[in-house]
Amino acid sequence: MSQWSSHAKRWVTGLGLAVPLIALLAYGPLWLWAAAVTAAACVGLWEYENMAQEGTVPKEWLVFSLGTGALFPVAAYALGSSGLLAAAAVSVFLMLFAHLARPPLSRPALVRGMISLGGWTYVCFLLSFVLLLGALPHGRAWVFYVLVVIVAGDTGAFYTGRRFGRRKLYEAVSPKKTIEGSMGGLAAAMFVGTLFGLAFLRESGAAVFHFLFLSAVVELVGQVGDLMESLLKRMAGVKDSSNLLPGHGGLLDRLDSLLFAFPITWFFAERL
């Protein structure tokens, strides 16, 4: 009963997030996307900082870190890919300048700065690619495509693994994931992603083979991204990145599969 209650809670929370997200992606202007991505990046970065930093993060450093992280989606929206690269360079400068301007000049302070730099790259830089993707021709459809592929893969992996799962995929990092579930997720993602692409992205110039290949790559990258975030949680000694979303953990737990999927899809779609 408790397992079913947890499963039902996941569905309720997922649907509660999906409805406003679909409305935003379908009808919201790109500036509203930028505001939403900035908020999501800051929440994900806050979870990352609390998870990765040793001890309690000083409030002034957390404010500095979140402010620097917000530069990434703002720059991506305002200046495109060149702005996003500029934000990456500026973040390195700001991290070192913050230490230069305010000692102590100690190894723990350096470690704290490098951890934050990793968070800006892992969360804010990668997530900002959704804005670059959305700005392309057929951008809304491409963003939906990524979400459809990842959701189809997650659903296929969950139910295939639950029914047929026997062999562990990577037990030391994620004990519940199985090879059978991974393959089921891959098959579901390729099937659903290709159908979606043919239905809504036919004018983009991509063919059936492109959608089959890209759906497979996006899903595999998404699965690896999920394992990577699980690895971070294992190393930090926490179960979830936070308890923000009932039945799902933290926002970063929901974004992990998407963080690398958006850049890969942008790289493909931008060259069509």
C-alpha positions in Angstrom: 0.0 0.0 0.0 2.8 2.4 0.9 4.5 1.7 -2.4 1.3 2.4 -4.3 0.8 5.6 -2.3 4.3 6.7 -3.2 3.7 5.8 -6.9 0.4 7.7 -6.9 2.1 10.7 -5.3 4.7 10.8 -8.1 1.9 10.8 -10.7 0.0 13.6 -9.0 3.1 15.7 -8.6 4.2 15.0 -12.1 0.8 16.0 -13.6 0.7 19.1 -11.4 4.0 20.2 -12.9 3.2 19.1 -16.4 0.1 21.2 -17.0 1.6 24.7 -16.3 4.8 23.6 -18.1 3.0 22.6 -21.2 1.0 25.8 -21.2 4.2 27.8 -20.8 6.0 26.0 -23.6 3.1 26.1 -25.9 1.9 29.7 -25.5 4.5 31.6 -23.3 6.8 34.1 -24.9 10.5 33.4 -24.8 11.1 36.1 -22.1 8.8 34.1 -19.9 10.7 31.0 -20.7 13.9 32.8 -19.6 12.3 33.8 -16.3 11.2 30.2 -15.7 14.6 28.8 -16.6 16.4 31.3 -14.4 14.2 30.4 -11.5 14.7 26.6 -12.2 18.4 27.1 -12.5 18.6 28.9 -9.2 16.5 26.3 -7.4 18.6 23.5 -8.9 21.8 25.3 -8.0 20.6 25.9 -4.4 20.0 22.1 -4.1 23.4 21.4 -5.6 25.2 23.8 -3.2 23.5 22.4 -0.2 24.2 18.8 -1.3 27.8 19.3 -2.5 29.3 21.8 -0.1 30.7 20.6 3.2 28.8 21.9 6.2 26.5 24.9 6.0 27.0 27.2 3.1 27.5 30.8 4.3 24.5 32.9 3.3 26.5 35.6 1.6 28.3 32.9 -0.5 25.0 31.3 -1.4 23.6 34.6 -2.6 26.7 35.2 -4.6 26.5 31.8 -6.1 22.8 32.0 -7.1 23.4 35.5 -8.6 26.2 34.3 -10.7 24.2 31.2 -11.8 21.4 33.4 -12.9 23.7 35.1 -15.4 23.7 32.0 -17.6 20.1 31.9 -18.7 19.8 35.7 -18.8 22.9 35.8 -21.1 21.6 32.9 -23.3 18.2 34.7 -23.7 19.7 38.1 -24.4 22.8 37.2 -26.5 22.3 33.6 -27.6 25.1 31.1 -27.7 27.9 33.7 -27.6 26.3 35.2 -24.5 26.2 31.8 -22.8 29.9 31.3 -23.5 30.6 34.8 -22.2 28.7 34.0 -19.0 30.9 30.9 -18.5 34.0 33.0 -18.8 32.6 35.7 -16.5 31.7 33.1 -13.8 35.3 32.0 -13.6 36.4 35.6 -13.2 33.8 36.3 -10.6 34.7 33.2 -8.6 38.3 34.1 -8.4 37.6 37.8 -7.9 35.3 37.0 -4.9 38.3 35.3 -3.2 40.6 38.1 -4.2 38.3 40.7 -2.8 37.4 38.9 0.4 39.9 36.6 2.1 40.6 34.2 3.8 43.0 32.7 1.3 42.6 29.1 2.3 42.1 25.7 0.8 38.5 25.3 2.1 37.6 28.6 0.5 39.1 27.5 -2.8 37.3 24.2 -2.6 34.0 26.0 -2.0 34.6 28.2 -5.0 35.5 25.3 -7.3 32.4 23.4 -6.1 30.2 26.4 -7.0 32.0 26.7 -10.4 31.0 23.1 -11.0 27.4 23.9 -10.1 27.3 26.8 -12.5 28.5 24.6 -15.3 26.5 21.5 -14.4 23.2 23.2 -13.6 23.0 26.7 -15.0 25.1 26.4 -18.2 23.5 23.1 -19.3 20.0 24.1 -18.5 20.3 27.4 -20.4 20.5 25.4 -23.6 16.7 25.1 -23.5 16.6 28.8 -24.3 19.0 28.4 -27.3 16.9 25.5 -28.5 13.6 27.4 -28.1 15.0 30.3 -30.1 15.6 28.1 -33.2 13.1 27.6 -36.0 10.5 25.1 -34.7 12.1 25.7 -31.3 8.9 25.0 -29.3 8.5 21.7 -31.0 12.1 20.8 -30.4 11.8 21.5 -26.7 8.6 19.4 -26.5 10.5 16.7 -28.4 13.2 16.5 -25.8 10.6 16.3 -23.0 8.6 13.6 -24.8 11.7 11.5 -25.4 12.8 11.7 -21.8 9.3 11.1 -20.3 8.7 8.2 -22.7 12.1 6.7 -21.8 11.5 7.1 -18.0 8.1 5.6 -18.3 9.3 2.7 -20.4 12.2 2.0 -18.2 10.1 2.1 -15.0 7.5 -0.4 -16.2 9.8 -2.6 -18.2 12.2 -2.8 -15.2 9.3 -3.5 -12.8 8.0 -6.4 -15.0 11.2 -7.9 -16.5 14.1 -6.3 -14.6 16.6 -8.9 -13.4 20.2 -7.7 -14.0 21.4 -4.6 -12.2 22.5 -1.7 -14.4 24.9 0.0 -11.9 24.0 -1.2 -8.4 26.6 0.8 -6.6 25.1 4.1 -7.8 21.4 3.3 -8.5 20.3 -0.1 -7.0 16.8 -0.1 -8.5 17.8 0.4 -12.2 18.2 -2.7 -14.4 19.6 -3.4 -17.8 16.1 -4.6 -18.9 14.6 -1.4 -17.8 17.2 0.6 -19.6 16.6 -1.2 -22.8 12.8 -0.8 -22.4 13.3 2.9 -21.9 15.5 3.2 -25.0 12.9 1.4 -27.1 10.0 3.5 -25.8 12.0 6.7 -26.4 13.0 5.8 -29.9 9.4 4.8 -30.8 7.6 7.8 -29.3 10.3 10.3 -30.2 10.2 9.3 -33.9 6.4 9.5 -34.0 6.5 12.9 -32.4 9.2 14.1 -34.8 7.3 13.0 -37.8 4.1 14.6 -36.6 5.4 17.9 -35.4 8.9 18.4 -36.8 8.6 17.2 -40.4 9.3 20.7 -41.7 12.6 20.9 -39.8 14.3 18.9 -42.5 14.9 15.8 -40.3 14.0 12.4 -41.7 12.9 9.1 -40.0 16.5 8.0 -39.6 17.4 11.3 -37.9 14.7 11.0 -35.3 15.5 7.4 -34.6 19.1 8.2 -34.1 18.6 11.4 -32.1 15.9 9.8 -29.9 18.4 7.0 -29.0 21.2 9.5 -28.3 19.0 11.8 -26.2 17.6 8.9 -24.2 21.0 7.3 -23.6 22.4 10.7 -22.6 19.4 11.2 -20.3 20.0 7.8 -18.6 23.7 8.6 -18.1 22.7 12.1 -16.7 20.3 10.4 -14.3 23.2 8.1 -13.1 25.5 11.0 -12.8 23.1 12.9 -10.4 22.6 9.6 -8.5 26.4 9.5 -8.2 26.6 13.0 -6.8 23.9 12.1 -4.2 25.8 8.9 -3.2 29.0 10.9 -2.8 27.2 13.5 -0.8 25.4 10.9 1.3 21.9 12.1 0.6 18.8 10.3 -0.8 17.4 13.3 -2.8 18.7 16.7 -3.8 15.9 18.1 -1.6 12.3 17.4 -0.5 10.8 20.1 -2.7 8.6 17.9 -4.8 6.5 15.2 -3.1 7.3 11.8 -4.4 10.1 13.1 -6.7 12.6 14.6 -4.3 14.2 17.8 -5.5 14.0 19.8 -8.7 17.5 18.6 -9.6 16.2 15.0 -9.4 13.7 15.9 -12.2 16.2 17.9 -14.3 19.1 15.4 -14.3 18.0 13.5 -17.4 17.4 16.8 -19.3 20.6 18.7 -18.5 22.6 17.0 -21.2 19.7 16.2 -23.5 19.0 19.9 -24.3 22.6 20.7 -25.5 22.7 17.5 -27.6 19.4 18.3 -29.3 20.4 22.0 -29.8 23.6 20.9 -31.5 21.7 18.7 -33.9 18.7 21.0 -34.6 21.0 24.1 -35.0 22.7 22.4 -38.0 19.6 21.4 -39.9 
